[in-house]
Amino acid sequence: MMNCLTFDNQSLARGKGFPCNQFGAQDPGSLRAGMKVFHAKFGEGTAQTLEGAGDDARAQINFPRHGIKWLALSVAKLTPLP
C-alpha cells in the first residue's frame, strides 16, 4: 500500500512523494471538465472531456507541454490542483 504524503504543486512537479487526492475508477465523478490536474509523467493539465464509467471511465486532458491525451482514470492517477 502506498503511503500518502502532502506536497505543494512544485514538489509534485519534481516527482517527490505521492499525492494524496487522486481521481480513479472508484471516484471519477469528482473530476469535471475545466479542472486543473497533475499527472506524474505529463505534469499539469486541464480536463477537456470525460466519458465512461467505472473501469471504463476516461478523460481527455490537455497538457501544455505534451499535447492532448486520453487517459484511463483507473490507471492514470490524476491529482486535482487548486
Backbone bond lengths (Angstrom), bond angles and torsions (degrees), N, CA, C in turn:
res aa  C-N    CA-C-N  psi(-1)  N-CA   C-N-CA  omega(-1)  CA-C   N-CA-C  phi
1 M - - - 1.455 - - 1.523 109.04 -
2 M 1.341 116.64 139.54 1.441 122.65 -176.88 1.531 110.48 -82.44
3 N 1.329 117.11 133.69 1.456 120.52 174.64 1.511 109.35 -73.88
4 C 1.299 116.79 145.01 1.452 122.11 -178.81 1.528 109.21 -103.39
5 L 1.314 116.62 119.12 1.457 122.51 -179.68 1.516 109.39 -121.30
6 T 1.305 117.47 151.86 1.457 121.39 179.81 1.523 109.81 -102.18
7 F 1.337 116.23 131.33 1.453 122.64 179.34 1.517 109.15 -139.40
8 D 1.326 116.49 156.10 1.454 119.51 173.41 1.527 108.26 -77.82
9 N 1.331 118.02 168.99 1.460 122.59 -175.59 1.523 112.31 -60.94
10 Q 1.326 118.74 -34.08 1.457 120.64 -180.00 1.526 110.32 -67.71
11 S 1.321 118.20 -38.43 1.457 120.59 176.93 1.516 110.58 -64.27
12 L 1.344 117.37 -41.05 1.449 120.59 178.05 1.524 110.56 -62.76
13 A 1.329 117.01 -41.57 1.459 120.98 -179.27 1.528 110.99 -62.96
14 R 1.321 117.80 -28.25 1.459 121.32 177.77 1.522 111.67 -86.73
15 G 1.340 117.22 1.33 1.456 121.06 176.09 1.513 114.80 78.71
16 K 1.323 118.18 23.92 1.459 120.62 -178.77 1.525 109.90 -96.80
17 G 1.318 116.99 125.27 1.457 121.79 174.12 1.510 113.20 80.99
18 F 1.317 114.20 -176.85 1.448 122.10 -179.93 1.528 108.30 -118.08
19 P 1.331 118.80 128.87 1.457 120.30 177.51 1.528 111.16 -67.50
20 C 1.321 116.57 149.45 1.465 121.11 -176.47 1.523 112.94 -84.95
21 N 1.303 118.09 -46.16 1.460 121.63 -173.97 1.516 109.28 -101.07
22 Q 1.333 116.52 110.52 1.449 120.83 -179.64 1.512 109.58 -125.80
23 F 1.349 115.28 147.17 1.448 120.68 172.59 1.515 107.33 -85.12
24 G 1.315 116.81 147.13 1.458 119.70 178.12 1.510 109.80 -158.94
25 A 1.311 115.55 -172.43 1.465 120.14 -178.83 1.518 111.37 -60.79
26 Q 1.345 117.58 -29.29 1.454 120.63 -178.41 1.534 112.21 -74.68
27 D 1.345 117.91 -25.35 1.461 121.10 -174.46 1.528 112.36 -141.43
28 P 1.355 118.97 49.86 1.453 119.25 -179.36 1.521 112.65 -72.53
29 G 1.348 117.37 -17.31 1.455 120.94 -176.86 1.512 114.24 -65.53
30 S 1.334 118.76 -20.31 1.463 119.89 -179.18 1.527 111.93 -82.31
31 L 1.314 118.27 -13.19 1.458 121.73 175.88 1.519 108.51 -83.61
32 R 1.320 116.52 132.55 1.466 122.36 -178.42 1.522 110.11 -129.21
33 A 1.323 116.43 150.94 1.462 120.90 175.17 1.527 108.75 -58.53
34 G 1.318 115.43 136.97 1.459 121.20 -179.19 1.519 113.62 95.49
35 M 1.342 117.52 -13.40 1.464 120.63 179.93 1.520 110.56 -72.95
36 K 1.321 115.94 144.15 1.457 123.03 173.50 1.525 107.76 -86.02
37 V 1.332 115.79 136.67 1.457 121.45 -179.43 1.522 109.69 -136.04
38 F 1.340 115.36 164.70 1.458 121.42 175.24 1.520 108.90 -122.79
39 H 1.330 116.10 137.19 1.463 123.15 175.97 1.527 107.58 -125.17
40 A 1.334 117.40 137.52 1.462 121.71 -174.00 1.531 113.36 -57.65
41 K 1.320 118.79 -36.08 1.471 121.40 -178.28 1.523 112.72 -91.72
42 F 1.333 117.87 -42.42 1.460 121.74 -172.56 1.525 114.16 -94.77
43 G 1.332 117.98 -11.84 1.462 121.21 178.70 1.517 112.82 83.56
44 E 1.327 115.69 -148.56 1.461 121.29 -177.77 1.519 110.80 -79.64
45 G 1.334 115.12 143.15 1.455 120.79 178.54 1.513 110.40 -154.78
46 T 1.331 115.61 176.60 1.461 122.48 179.99 1.521 109.20 -123.68
47 A 1.330 116.54 128.76 1.465 121.25 177.81 1.524 108.94 -67.11
48 Q 1.329 116.44 128.09 1.461 122.12 -179.50 1.529 112.00 -103.04
49 T 1.336 115.62 -49.22 1.462 121.93 -175.01 1.524 108.92 -140.64
50 L 1.322 116.56 144.80 1.468 122.55 177.38 1.514 108.20 -128.48
51 E 1.341 116.21 141.36 1.465 119.21 176.54 1.514 110.28 -154.50
52 G 1.324 115.29 160.79 1.458 121.49 178.96 1.515 112.58 83.95
53 A 1.338 114.78 179.95 1.464 121.79 179.85 1.514 109.20 -149.14
54 G 1.326 116.05 157.03 1.463 121.05 178.40 1.515 111.82 59.40
55 D 1.340 116.15 -136.06 1.464 120.51 -179.41 1.521 112.73 -67.59
56 D 1.339 117.85 -15.77 1.461 121.50 -179.87 1.519 113.05 -92.85
57 A 1.341 117.99 -1.30 1.464 120.95 -179.07 1.526 110.06 -65.82
58 R 1.321 115.66 136.96 1.455 120.19 176.87 1.523 109.79 -144.37
59 A 1.321 115.06 160.08 1.462 120.59 -178.04 1.522 109.05 -133.98
60 Q 1.318 114.93 142.60 1.460 121.26 172.69 1.523 106.17 -95.09
61 I 1.333 116.38 118.56 1.455 122.16 -176.28 1.516 109.25 -117.40
62 N 1.328 116.65 133.50 1.459 121.82 176.15 1.527 108.35 -96.02
63 F 1.324 115.78 110.06 1.461 122.23 177.12 1.527 107.36 -101.29
64 P 1.338 118.58 114.05 1.466 120.40 -175.64 1.532 114.34 -52.84
65 R 1.328 117.70 -35.25 1.464 120.13 -177.24 1.524 113.61 -90.02
66 H 1.358 117.46 -13.57 1.468 120.16 -174.85 1.519 113.64 -129.63
67 G 1.314 118.27 1.60 1.457 121.35 179.07 1.520 113.09 84.73
68 I 1.305 115.30 -166.61 1.463 122.42 -177.15 1.523 109.14 -90.13
69 K 1.335 115.80 131.58 1.469 122.34 -178.93 1.521 109.67 -130.37
70 W 1.334 117.10 142.80 1.458 123.04 168.83 1.519 107.12 -94.08
71 L 1.322 117.31 123.50 1.455 121.68 -178.30 1.528 111.19 -122.62
72 A 1.327 116.29 133.26 1.465 121.25 174.72 1.524 107.68 -74.59
73 L 1.317 117.92 122.91 1.456 121.53 -176.53 1.523 112.86 -67.18
74 S 1.331 116.81 -19.83 1.468 119.30 179.19 1.522 112.10 -71.51
75 V 1.335 117.97 -17.98 1.469 120.78 -179.26 1.521 114.03 -128.05
76 A 1.317 119.57 -13.54 1.467 122.41 -170.20 1.532 114.40 -71.50
77 K 1.326 119.21 -28.18 1.464 122.77 -178.80 1.531 111.51 52.33
78 L 1.310 116.26 59.51 1.455 122.34 175.65 1.525 109.54 -82.49
79 T 1.318 115.88 137.77 1.456 121.99 179.24 1.525 108.83 -111.36
80 P 1.339 119.00 128.84 1.471 120.51 178.71 1.534 110.50 -68.18
81 L 1.326 115.91 142.36 1.452 122.32 175.60 1.527 109.16 -113.33
82 P 1.330 116.28 151.02 1.474 118.97 179.28 1.518 111.95 -67.98
